[in-house]
């Protein structure tokens, strides 16, 4: 009876270890799946901003008329919403550069709140990673989205640890 009991205890220990290892694997699979779902959701949020901005006129000067020389466009130092547009919020933005220096929060139901920051600036198409200080026919939009830890007392993690960055180049 002693040998059988030893085998039974040994079998129980092996079974417990197997169950624990499967449980850990299941948790890491769940975390991985949630991470990938969150990255997709955050990227879709950025894409929705790009989609909305791409429907807007290129510049405040092109809302109602055409421009034949880049010098007629809004100066680089003045890109951003007017005082009225700032007061009215993002829904009142009527051209692309109104989004410059936009900072806001968006709630993704499953993953909580995200911070969205947008920068709009002129570029030379031959070197699109460099801002220029004069109007050109090209504007670059940089969108950075960070997920926010909802309850810092309970959690010290967020679904997407690094910011998601999207870029868009608009031309006139």
ZIVEN-V626953 format. One line per field, one symbol per residue. ss: DSSP state (@ for helix, = for strand, . for the rest). psi: psi as a letter, one per 20 degrees, with the letter a starting at -180 (. if undefined). A space follows every 50 residues. Layout:
ss=???
psi=???
This chain:
ss=.@@@@@@@@@@@@@@@@@@@@@@@@@@@@@@@@@@@@@@@@@@@@@@@@@ @@@@..=..@@@.......@@@...@@@....@@@@@@.@@@..=@@@@. .=======...=============..=====......==========... .............========.
psi=hggggghggghggggggggghhggggghggggghghggggggghgghhgg gghiiqqhrhijgirqpiphhirpqhijprqrgghghiahiipjrgihip kpprppooghjbqqppppppqqrphimiipqqjqprjpqpppppppqppg nihhqkrqgogqqppqqppqq.
